[in-house]
Amino acid sequence: MARLALVPKPEPVEARPGEPGWLTSLRVGEAELWARVRAHGDHRREHLSERATYILAETVNWLSDLPPHSIHAIVTDPPYGLIEYDDKNHKKLRAGRGGVWRIPPSFDGAKRQPLPRFTVLSSEEIRALHGFFSAVAFGMLRALVPGGHVFIASNPLLSSMTFHALQGAGFEKRGEIIRLVQTLRGGDKPKGAEEEFADVSVMPRSCWEPWGIFRKPFAGTIAENLRTWGTGGLRRTSTEEPLKDVIHCSPTRGAEKKIAPHPSLKPQRFLRQIVRAALPLGIGIIYDPFAGSGSTLAAAEAVGCCSVGTDRDPQYFGMARSAFPQLAVFPVRERDER
Ligand SMILES: C[S@@+](CC[C@H](N)C(=O)[O-])C[C@H]1O[C@@H](n2cnc3c(N)ncnc32)[C@H](O)[C@@H]1O
């Protein structure tokens, strides 16, 4: 049952000296909207902090009756190929029996975590993936305010399908963030004939991860949209430096994985940069439709904004409860260790 009693009343928002009226209106609107969004739907939920709520729900279901113009930005790492988080494969992963999840070949004696193999998707499964992301995209488009951005992770094999679904729903593509990260995907020699074809690999070793950037269309100028909705642009890294579309960020390290042992955990160092950039004025609500361990919510807490997440898996819901406070204060290095 939804624990509505725990939803705090919005704080009265005072105008700050010298602040233009439109900025005060945005902050008042944010407080009122936040109280409504975190209470939305009759699902089990956990208020992880005053500014973060995790809802145990199917994404499309929760989004379907969320009133339009409820969310200011979406930052998410969805199931790239869908099948890796379907009941059959997810159960196999938890039982240590593989399915689509495979341990990458070991060459240095280190223990490897299973990674999903996306090369095995049939054309029917790829069509289903497009259908699923179209349904999610229509829900996201409705829920966002005009000019709201979506940052959505994928991989080089499947991103064209996922990104096409968002464009088909009406989003404007605004570029991609290339996360430079060395994974253990790809680069293998032909199976069973490694010595015979020692100079051949079946596909490149993956060294990057695409994050599509999309925006809900809006009327008028960016400046007008920023004043009305607080959205339309991206927050700069500093006054001198815009957000850049290549970010070096090594794989999630052991200490972070110990706090949140989710098989697809994204690192705080990366998520905090994206979450911060997604709200140009630092005002508004971030939504993660596939919240997993709650890492996006923790990143939002760390940069000081409100966030709501949905995930349908009760184990990850439980994981987020214990991981959130630790991830939100997890120390990150300014520069990547490479
Ligand atoms: C790639 S993981 C996200 C991991 C997350 N970024 C983290 O750092 O913990 C995708 C998540 O989507 C969830 N999921 C898959 N299909 C879903 C659906 N239809 N509705 C809600 N959640 C779903 C899975 O349970 C999984 O936790």
The ligand as an ORCA input file, in Angstrom:
! r2SCAN-3c Opt
* xyz 0 1
  C      20.041     -1.986    -16.327
  S      19.149     -2.170    -14.857
  C      19.314     -0.602    -14.056
  C      20.451     -0.584    -13.068
  C      20.676      0.763    -12.443
  N      21.170      1.708    -13.411
  C      21.664      0.707    -11.284
  O      22.734      1.377    -11.352
  O      21.364      0.039    -10.292
  C      17.509     -2.182    -15.450
  C      16.440     -2.331    -14.378
  O      15.167     -2.289    -15.028
  C      14.253     -3.087    -14.267
  N      13.128     -3.402    -15.185
  C      13.149     -4.181    -16.292
  N      11.958     -4.144    -16.911
  C      11.165     -3.309    -16.172
  C       9.816     -2.842    -16.303
  N       9.024     -3.248    -17.318
  N       9.342     -1.968    -15.378
  C      10.121     -1.562    -14.331
  N      11.401     -1.988    -14.165
  C      11.911     -2.832    -15.074
  C      15.084     -4.286    -13.827
  O      14.533     -4.864    -12.661
  C      16.473     -3.638    -13.585
  O      16.679     -3.351    -12.229
*
